[in-house]
Amino acid sequence: MGKQYKFTLTEKDIPEAWYNINPDMPVNPAETAWNAVLHPGTREPATPEFLSVLFPMRFIGEAVSLDRWIEVPEPVRDVYKLWRPTPLFRAHRLEKALDTPAHIYYKYEGVSPVGSHKPNTAVPQAFYAKEEGSAGFTTETGAGQWGSAMSMACSFFDLECHVYMVKVSYQQKPYRRIIMEQYGADVTPSPSNKTEYGRNFLAQYPDSPGSLGIAISEAVEAAVTSQGKYKYALGSVLGPVLTHQSVIGLEALKQMEMAGEYPDVVIGCVGGGSNFAGLAFPFLHQNFTNGKNTRIVAVEPTACPTLTKGEYTFDYGDTAQMAPIVKMHTLGHDFVPAGIHAGGLRYHGMAPHVSALVDNGDVEAIAIDQLETFEGAAIFSRAEGIVPAPESSHAVRAAIDEAVKCKEEGVSRVIVFNLSGHGLFDLAAYDDYMQGKLKQYAYPEEKIKAAMAHLPEVSL
Ligand SMILES: *Cc1c(COP(=O)(O)O)cnc(C)c1O
């Protein structure tokens, strides 16, 4: 029957439980559990009362849970059925283009209605808020992927969605804003006049292009001052988000079994760490408990080198120092990124779980320049057809490099990477690349050093 290109599951294969890595973390749980989440004002461990102002209780419960398996609620599974299970592809054509003995597979999350993995967590977060009687959410978005996922999830559960969108993206990338509005959300360019933080920031920096850290501060303030009406949704970084994303890896485990292979290398791009963790943690679970020895590789941009150049320490989750303090790799909470195109990879911090695993040597971290990632994306599109999101292109490029190494070494390895989304709303970035407008860019070491002077002092 010739070669098989796609490994597809049926709706009954959508996992009934997410994988929660908390009980399997090989490092001190105090460094990743909710008890190492500090209140930004007191810098003491945050209380459930403080956190419950921001997040649904069920979400907080997941963050501290030591249950390895957390049930996917039926209403969430029902929404997942709109696009899940997602396909796993064997990249035969890419292998041929690279003339490599490697076997390359990719899990494709771009088949969701908004074109990325993000609805995997937006949907349960919306469901929990509905269940607990909230009127809706405030949230932030950079390039708009998270905002569009959250807007869609809110529309499914009849909730309001108020999105603070980084101003430069709001102005330059109207399509994502239009999608959010199509789902009924209201979208505000950040910094804005709607919050006290935004007003103060604008008074000081009227021409600010905004940043994810600033938008988070505005969204958090809007939730905190809503007298319980709105919860705040975060699309990455937090433990429960990583748990929700584990549907990716749990499906991929089954699909690799269908393919009759097991990965030697698992690769994902990292912004806050959620799509990477989603694919990688179920394979790490096999490393920890089942004698497997898969290399797990996280790929970030040289323009935002959180894991490879940042410090592993306590820092604020946002610029205004209103979001909780956690221990993570960080470039400093006042990080303002260069205008690189992988908008989803520009957060100053990293998921505490991912940071701890890198620090402990369970996960490798590498950084790739944007020019190389666009070059990798072109090789991939011409072989496989899909135009990857610029974020995902980091994983694409890392997989290509691994496959080329296999050729040089004359060995056949099995490579699995996460194609976290498609790039059909990012064509302006591709245009810039093709017109030679993109430059190599590495975030300067001096800036990281300077930012470390502003870290919170904590007594842990
Ligand atoms: C948001 C986004 C990312 C980065 O976020 P993570 O939490 O690190 O996964 C990566 N890829 C795509 C397509 C995204 O939309």
The ligand as a Tripos MOL2 file, in Angstrom:
@<TRIPOS>MOLECULE
LIG
   15    15     1     0     0
SMALL
NO_CHARGES

@<TRIPOS>ATOM
      1 C1          1.8330   31.2880   21.0390 C.3       1 LIG1
      2 C2          2.4940   30.3790   20.1200 C.ar      1 LIG1
      3 C3          3.7260   29.7790   20.4420 C.ar      1 LIG1
      4 C4          4.5000   30.1020   21.6820 C.3       1 LIG1
      5 O1          3.8570   29.8260   22.9000 O.3       1 LIG1
      6 P1          4.2000   28.5750   23.7860 P.3       1 LIG1
      7 O2          3.4350   28.7610   25.0290 O.co2     1 LIG1
      8 O3          5.6830   28.5620   24.0500 O.co2     1 LIG1
      9 O4          3.7850   27.3850   23.0240 O.co2     1 LIG1
     10 C5          4.2730   28.9010   19.5360 C.ar      1 LIG1
     11 N1          3.6640   28.6140   18.3690 N.ar      1 LIG1
     12 C6          2.4870   29.1660   18.0210 C.ar      1 LIG1
     13 C7          1.8640   28.8050   16.7200 C.3       1 LIG1
     14 C8          1.8610   30.0650   18.8840 C.ar      1 LIG1
     15 O5          0.6910   30.5980   18.5530 O.3       1 LIG1
@<TRIPOS>BOND
     1     1     2 1
     2     2     3 ar
     3     2    14 ar
     4     3     4 1
     5     3    10 ar
     6     4     5 1
     7     5     6 1
     8     6     7 2
     9     6     8 1
    10     6     9 1
    11    10    11 ar
    12    11    12 ar
    13    12    13 1
    14    12    14 ar
    15    14    15 1
@<TRIPOS>SUBSTRUCTURE
     1 LIG1         1 GROUP 0 **** ****
